[in-house]
Amino acid sequence: MRIDRVFRSTGLRVLAVFLVMGLAACVFAGCALGNKGKDLALNPEAGGSQLQGTSSAQLPPAAEPSRPGASPVHPPSQASPSTPVSSPPGVSPTQTPYAVPPSTPVSSSPGTSPGGAPSQVEPSGPVSQGLSPVYRPEVTWDPGELVELKDLDDSFMIDLRYATEDNFTGKKIYSQAKCLLVRGTAEKLIAANREFAEMGYRLKIWDAYRPPSAQRALWEAVPDPAYVANPEKGSIHTKGAAVDVTLVDAEGNELPMPTGFDDFSEKAAIDYDGCAEEQARNRELLAEVMVRNDFARIESEWWHFVDNQASRYPMLDVEFEDIE
């Protein structure tokens, strides 16, 4: 009976020990599962393991809750390092050599995708410098062709002094009174005459094309290169690209000028200031319109004007009798 009690008491104790150990094991297992769940919450993809190369102390802090009424702040994105794009000489990395209009499609160069940056952009045409292009009409005629002025425009007053005896030699130099010019010069003179017509004036022609024989006769009379060109060197008149002119009113009366035609004195100079105010004003009006129409002046004669393109034309050796 005593022995049965002992075994019964011992069995109860052993059972109690096993119960305590089982309870402790359950508690330990519960704690382990709790820690595993916490690790999974921190890094679900890694199964709760620590991020590679990052300690738990280096994990980014949780974002602070935004204040009421404030917009959330987004940190700037970090651009990944890439190979730097080389710029053309003299152009900074933020510049492009030429601006391309948005509507213009950009074709990629061989070996470069449309989204890639070409090494150099070439302009499709001349780069503008802020200047307007000069309009030059197509020339359908020979600018060096001699023409008679009255056949192009009969509004001029023609008074060829060397076709009369009313000149400084007192002799008739020209065999015929033909007012001839190369066509290019004639066109410019017509344009100038139209400007004067708007003011109530017109041009009076004293001399135009001059044959070489006439040039020699004038040189023999006055061998002074300040007033008569040496025939050995030639005269622009012999090219048909120079004129001697003055202004007349609607009735054909000459406007007052510092001197008459072929005055070989200082008064004929374009800068002579000893003349009357009206004479100087008329002289400058004549020069202003002629220069605007591509003629140049010489210092010694206010009436003499040379086509600025005269260097394009050759010296001619044609007599009036040879021109129909």
C-alpha positions, 0 to 999 in steps of 0.5 A, a space after each residue: 500500500 505504501 509502495 503504491 502511494 510512492 509510485 503514484 506520488 512519483 508519477 504525478 511529479 514526473 507528469 508535472 515536470 513534463 507539463 512544465 517543460 512542455 509549457 516552456 517549449 511552447 513559450 519559446 516557440 512562440 517567441 521565435 515565431 514572433 521574431 520571424 514575423 518581425 523580420 519578414 515585415 522589415 524585408 519581405 523579399 529577403 525572408 527577413 534576412 538583413 539587406 546585403 551590404 547594409 546593417 540594420 542601423 543603415 536602413 532608411 528611416 520611415 517617412 514622417 507624416 505630412 502636415 495637414 495642408 502641406 504637399 508631400 516632399 519627393 526627394 530628387 531622383 539620383 541619375 545613374 552615372 553615364 558616359 559623358 557626351 563630348 561637345 564640339 569645340 567652343 560649345 559647352 555641354 549645355 549648348 547645341 551648335 545650331 537650333 533645330 525648329 521643333 517641326 523639323 524632323 531630325 534624321 539620325 546619322 549612320 550608326 546612331 539611333 534617332 534618340 541618340 545625340 550626333 557628334 556634330 550638327 551641320 547647318 542645312 544652309 548658310 548661317 544667317 548673320 542678321 543681314 537681309 539678302 541682296 536681290 539681284 534681278 536676272 540679267 537677260 541682256 548683255 550689260 556691255 552692249 552699247 545702246 542709244 539712250 533715247 531708244 530706251 527713254 526719251 525724257 532726257 534732254 540731250 545736248 552733246 557739246 562735243 558734237 557742236 562747236 560749243 565746247 572748250 576746243 571751239 571745234 566739233 569733235 564728234 561726227 554725229 550727235 549720238 548719246 550712247 552708253 552701255 546698257 547697264 549704265 543706261 538703265 541706272 541713269 534712267 532710274 536716276 532720271 525718274 527720281 528727278 522727275 518726281 521732283 519736277 526736274 530731269 537730266 541734261 546730258 552733255 557727254 556719254 560714250 566718247 570714241 578713242 579718236 575724240 579722246 585724243 583730240 581732247 587730250 591734245 587741246 588740254 593735256 591735263 589728267 585732272 580734266 582730260 584722261 590720257 588716251 594711252 590709259 583710256 577714259 571711262 567715257 570710252 567704255 560708255 560707262 560715264 556721263 557728264 550731266 546737269 539738272 534742268 527744270 520742267 521748261 528745260 532751264 538749267 538749274 544754277 550750278 557753281 560753273 558751266 560745263 568743262 570749267 577747268 578751275 577750282 570752282 568745278 571741284 565737288 567740295 568748292 564752298 565759294 559758290 552761292 548757297 543755291 548753286 551748292 544745294 543744286 550740286 549736292 542734289 544732283 550728286 545725292 540722286 546719282 550716287 544713290 543709283 550706283 554712280 561715283 563722283 570725281 573730285 575735280 568735276 561736279 558734272 562727271 559721274 562714273 558707273 560703279 561697275 565700270 571695271 566690268 566693261 572693256 575699252 571700246 574702239 567704235 566710231 559713231 559711223 559704225 553704229 547703226 
